[in-house]
Amino acid sequence: MSAYDDELVFLLIALGGRLSRLEQHVLEQLPVALTYRQYRLLARVAEGHHTPQVLASFANLTLPTISESITVLVRRGLLTRTTSPTDRRAVLVHVTAEGKKALKAADDALRVAFTEVMRDLETEADKRVAYEQLSLLHTRAGEFFPPPLTTRYSRPGATPRRESENR
């Protein structure tokens, strides 16, 4: 065990909280204000994940919780909710044109804020080392959660499965 282990643990905890507060602050200042959950939900739908079950899985939330978030974004005109053309029991969500604008504004504002946070990483070598170390920490932290459900179904209307179940 290194002399820095305890300090690194506390620094990571503090950094996670500070970055979350910065992200929330930036998202709240947008013309179309978003919460972190709303921002991530819009981003996941824009990436092509359209079912509430899959979205809940990515966010590690319950279906009722993600459904409530979807409802708020539908009311705000940022998402639409439709019935699946292949399974009338299934609900699909899509990003509206206004949702795409709000997501782009959020992405742009976050990019500006976090680029400023990283301004002391001056050289490409500094950036590469930071990227490699943060990627490693991101992967390790992700190991504490079950893999998200996929959007690949074995047949129309089939139950979504975990990524590890598709192999």
Secondary structure, 3 states (H helix, E strand, C coil): CCCCHHHHHHHHHHHHHHHHHHHHHHHHCCCCCCCHHHHHHHHHHHCCCCCHHHHHHHHCCCHHHHHHHHHHHHHCCCEEEEECCCCCCCEEEEECHHHHHHHHHHHHHHHHHHHHHCCCCCCHHHHHHHHHHHHHHHHHHHCCCCCCECCCCCCCCCCCCEHHHHC
